[in-house]
Amino acid sequence: MKISGSTALITGASRGLGRHFAEQLLARGAKVYATARDPERVDVAGVERLRLDVLDPASVTAGAEAAADVTLVVNNAGVSLYQDLVTGDLDKIRRELDTSFYGTLAVVRAFAPVLAANGGGAFLNVLSRMSWLSYQGANSYAAAKAAAWSLTNGVRLELAEQGTHVTGLLMSATDTDMMSGWDIPKNDPADVVRQALDGIEAGALEVIADEDTRLAKAALSADPGETYGALLTQAGHSR
């Protein structure tokens, strides 16, 4: 789809990738609804601020009613609480799944009729390299993002008939506040967003933003013993 002249809505737009999406969509000529649980925290000039909490169904419904001219929805809202599955805090695990899976699904269900009424449009779902691998210390985030990747593939099929395109964005660690405590190489968030928007305009089904993420997807076809043997070694275990 063409971004210039479109109307975009971004969830989680007050910081991180969401803020970069707002800036770059404006620069490309889109009208932008920048949403957040607290819209007063959105500080990008030129956007229309809306309250939208993906964990609050009434808020999602109200957002779809207020932004009835939307043609592009960026499902960016996310949270990483660094929990494992066996010993982690179940409330935190549920919050990650509720945000990445059920929150994204709620937005898709609310805005799919809006996009259909406006000619089809597109969803962009912000996913992660962790959709395709596990990492001790953040296994609940991996499970949530894996579920969101499967959701993306499913709604792509379901929405094709109404002419709505669905793109998944996958990346490794990116230099946002969510990753501020990690001393590791990180992607430039502006570059990740640029690739994502280029992908939408090109009609891509998936945008993979870096080589490590490409390798993670390729590793899905390898012998699991090789992949998990390496992970167990990193974690200090032996097979």
C-alpha positions as CSV (number, residue, x, y, z in Angstrom):
1,M,0.0,0.0,0.0
2,K,1.1,3.6,-0.5
3,I,1.8,5.3,2.8
4,S,1.6,8.9,1.5
5,G,-2.0,9.9,1.9
6,S,-2.9,7.0,4.2
7,T,-4.2,7.2,7.8
8,A,-2.2,5.2,10.3
9,L,-2.8,4.3,13.9
10,I,0.0,3.1,16.2
11,T,-0.4,1.3,19.5
12,G,2.2,2.0,22.1
13,A,3.3,5.2,20.4
14,S,4.7,7.1,23.4
15,R,8.2,5.6,23.3
16,G,10.5,3.2,21.6
17,L,9.7,1.9,18.2
18,G,6.2,3.4,18.4
19,R,7.5,6.9,18.6
20,H,9.8,6.2,15.6
21,F,6.8,4.9,13.7
22,A,4.9,8.1,14.4
23,E,7.7,10.3,13.2
24,Q,8.4,8.4,10.1
25,L,4.8,7.9,9.0
26,L,4.3,11.7,9.4
27,A,7.4,12.3,7.3
28,R,6.1,10.0,4.6
29,G,2.8,11.9,4.3
30,A,0.4,9.9,6.5
31,K,-2.1,11.2,9.0
32,V,-1.2,9.6,12.3
33,Y,-3.2,8.6,15.3
34,A,-0.6,8.0,18.1
35,T,-2.1,5.9,20.9
36,A,-1.0,5.0,24.3
37,R,-2.5,4.1,27.7
38,D,-1.6,7.7,28.7
39,P,-1.8,9.8,25.5
40,E,-0.4,12.8,27.3
41,R,3.0,11.0,27.1
42,V,3.0,11.1,23.3
43,D,5.2,14.1,22.4
44,V,5.4,13.8,18.6
45,A,4.2,17.0,17.0
46,G,1.6,16.7,14.3
47,V,-0.1,13.5,15.4
48,E,-3.6,13.0,16.8
49,R,-3.3,11.5,20.3
50,L,-5.8,8.9,21.4
51,R,-6.1,6.8,24.5
52,L,-5.9,3.1,23.7
53,D,-5.0,0.3,26.1
54,V,-4.8,-3.0,24.3
55,L,-5.7,-4.8,27.6
56,D,-8.9,-2.8,28.0
57,P,-11.6,-4.0,25.4
58,A,-13.7,-0.9,25.9
59,S,-10.7,1.3,25.2
60,V,-9.9,-0.6,22.0
61,T,-13.5,-0.4,20.8
62,A,-13.6,3.4,21.5
63,G,-10.3,3.8,19.6
64,A,-11.8,2.1,16.5
65,E,-14.8,4.3,16.7
66,A,-12.7,7.5,17.1
67,A,-10.3,6.6,14.2
68,A,-12.8,5.4,11.6
69,D,-10.7,6.7,8.7
70,V,-7.7,4.4,9.5
71,T,-6.1,2.5,6.6
72,L,-3.0,1.2,8.4
73,V,-2.7,-0.2,11.9
74,V,0.7,-0.7,13.5
75,N,0.4,-3.2,16.4
76,N,3.4,-2.1,18.3
77,A,2.3,-2.3,22.0
78,G,4.4,-4.8,23.9
79,V,6.0,-5.6,27.2
80,S,9.0,-7.7,28.3
81,L,9.0,-8.8,32.0
82,Y,11.9,-11.4,31.8
83,Q,10.1,-14.4,33.2
84,D,10.8,-18.1,32.8
85,L,7.9,-20.5,32.4
86,V,8.4,-23.1,35.1
87,T,9.4,-20.7,38.0
88,G,8.3,-17.3,36.8
89,D,5.5,-15.1,38.1
90,L,2.3,-16.3,36.5
91,D,0.7,-12.9,36.6
92,K,3.7,-11.4,34.7
93,I,3.6,-14.3,32.2
94,R,-0.1,-13.7,31.6
95,R,0.5,-10.0,31.1
96,E,3.0,-10.7,28.4
97,L,0.7,-13.0,26.6
98,D,-2.3,-10.7,27.2
99,T,-0.4,-7.8,25.6
100,S,1.4,-9.5,22.7
101,F,-1.4,-12.0,21.8
102,Y,-4.7,-11.1,23.1
103,G,-4.1,-7.3,22.9
104,T,-3.0,-7.6,19.3
105,L,-6.0,-9.8,18.5
106,A,-8.3,-7.3,20.2
107,V,-7.0,-4.5,18.0
108,V,-7.2,-6.7,14.8
109,R,-10.8,-7.7,15.6
110,A,-11.8,-4.0,16.3
111,F,-10.1,-2.5,13.3
112,A,-10.6,-5.2,10.6
113,P,-14.1,-3.8,9.8
114,V,-12.6,-0.2,9.7
115,L,-10.0,-1.3,7.2
116,A,-12.5,-3.2,5.1
117,A,-14.8,-0.1,5.0
118,N,-11.8,2.0,3.9
119,G,-10.7,-0.2,1.0
120,G,-8.7,-3.0,2.7
121,G,-5.6,-1.3,4.1
122,A,-3.0,-3.1,6.2
123,F,-1.9,-4.3,9.6
124,L,1.7,-4.3,10.6
125,N,2.4,-6.5,13.7
126,V,5.7,-5.9,15.5
127,L,7.1,-9.3,16.5
128,S,10.6,-10.4,17.4
129,R,13.4,-12.8,16.7
130,M,12.2,-14.4,19.9
131,S,9.2,-15.6,18.0
132,W,11.5,-18.3,16.7
133,L,13.8,-19.2,19.7
134,S,13.8,-19.6,23.4
135,Y,16.1,-17.9,25.8
136,Q,16.4,-18.7,29.5
137,G,15.4,-15.7,31.5
138,A,12.9,-14.5,29.0
139,N,11.0,-17.7,27.9
140,S,7.6,-16.2,28.6
141,Y,8.4,-13.3,26.2
142,A,9.4,-15.9,23.6
143,A,6.2,-17.8,24.1
144,A,4.1,-14.6,23.8
145,K,5.9,-13.5,20.6
146,A,5.7,-17.0,19.1
147,A,1.9,-16.8,19.7
148,A,1.8,-13.4,18.1
149,W,3.7,-14.7,15.0
150,S,1.1,-17.5,14.6
151,L,-1.7,-15.0,15.1
152,T,-0.2,-12.9,12.3
153,N,-0.1,-15.8,9.9
154,G,-3.6,-16.7,10.8
155,V,-5.3,-13.4,10.4
156,R,-3.4,-12.8,7.2
157,L,-5.4,-15.7,5.7
158,E,-8.7,-14.6,7.3
159,L,-8.4,-11.0,6.1
160,A,-7.2,-11.7,2.6
161,E,-10.7,-11.8,1.2
162,Q,-11.5,-8.3,2.4
163,G,-8.3,-7.0,0.8
164,T,-6.4,-6.3,4.0
165,H,-2.7,-7.0,3.9
166,V,-0.9,-8.3,7.0
167,T,2.9,-7.9,7.5
168,G,5.0,-9.2,10.4
169,L,8.1,-7.3,11.5
170,L,10.8,-9.4,13.2
171,M,14.1,-8.1,14.6
172,S,16.8,-8.9,17.2
173,A,17.6,-6.6,20.1
174,T,16.9,-3.0,19.2
175,D,18.1,0.2,20.9
176,T,14.9,1.2,22.8
177,D,14.2,1.7,26.5
178,M,13.0,-1.9,26.7
179,M,16.6,-3.1,26.0
180,S,18.3,-0.3,27.9
181,G,19.9,-2.6,30.5
182,W,21.4,-5.0,28.0
183,D,25.1,-4.4,27.0
184,I,24.8,-6.2,23.6
185,P,24.8,-5.1,20.0
186,K,21.5,-3.5,19.1
187,N,19.7,-2.4,15.9
188,D,19.1,1.2,15.2
189,P,15.3,1.6,15.8
190,A,15.0,4.2,13.1
191,D,16.4,1.8,10.6
192,V,14.1,-1.0,11.7
193,V,11.1,1.2,11.2
194,R,12.3,2.4,7.8
195,Q,12.6,-1.2,6.7
196,A,9.1,-2.0,8.0
197,L,7.5,0.9,6.2
198,D,9.4,0.1,3.0
199,G,8.1,-3.5,3.4
200,I,4.5,-2.4,3.7
201,E,4.8,-0.3,0.6
202,A,6.3,-3.3,-1.3
203,G,3.6,-5.7,-0.1
204,A,6.0,-7.8,2.0
205,L,4.5,-10.5,4.2
206,E,7.4,-10.4,6.6
207,V,10.1,-7.9,7.2
208,I,13.2,-9.4,8.8
209,A,15.4,-6.5,10.0
210,D,18.8,-8.1,10.6
211,E,20.9,-11.1,9.8
212,D,20.7,-12.7,13.3
213,T,16.9,-12.8,12.9
214,R,17.2,-14.4,9.4
215,L,19.5,-17.0,10.9
216,A,17.0,-17.7,13.7
217,K,14.3,-18.4,11.2
218,A,16.6,-20.6,9.1
219,A,17.5,-22.6,12.3
220,L,13.9,-23.8,12.6
221,S,14.7,-26.3,9.8
222,A,17.7,-27.6,11.6
223,D,17.9,-30.6,14.0
224,P,16.5,-29.4,17.3
225,G,19.3,-31.2,19.1
226,E,21.8,-28.9,17.5
227,T,19.8,-25.7,18.3
228,Y,19.0,-26.6,21.8
229,G,22.3,-28.2,22.5
230,A,23.9,-24.7,21.8
231,L,21.3,-23.0,24.1
232,L,21.8,-25.5,26.9
233,T,25.6,-25.0,26.6
234,Q,25.1,-21.2,26.9
235,A,23.0,-21.7,29.9
236,G,25.6,-23.9,31.6
237,H,23.9,-27.3,31.2
238,S,25.1,-30.4,29.4
239,R,23.0,-32.6,27.2
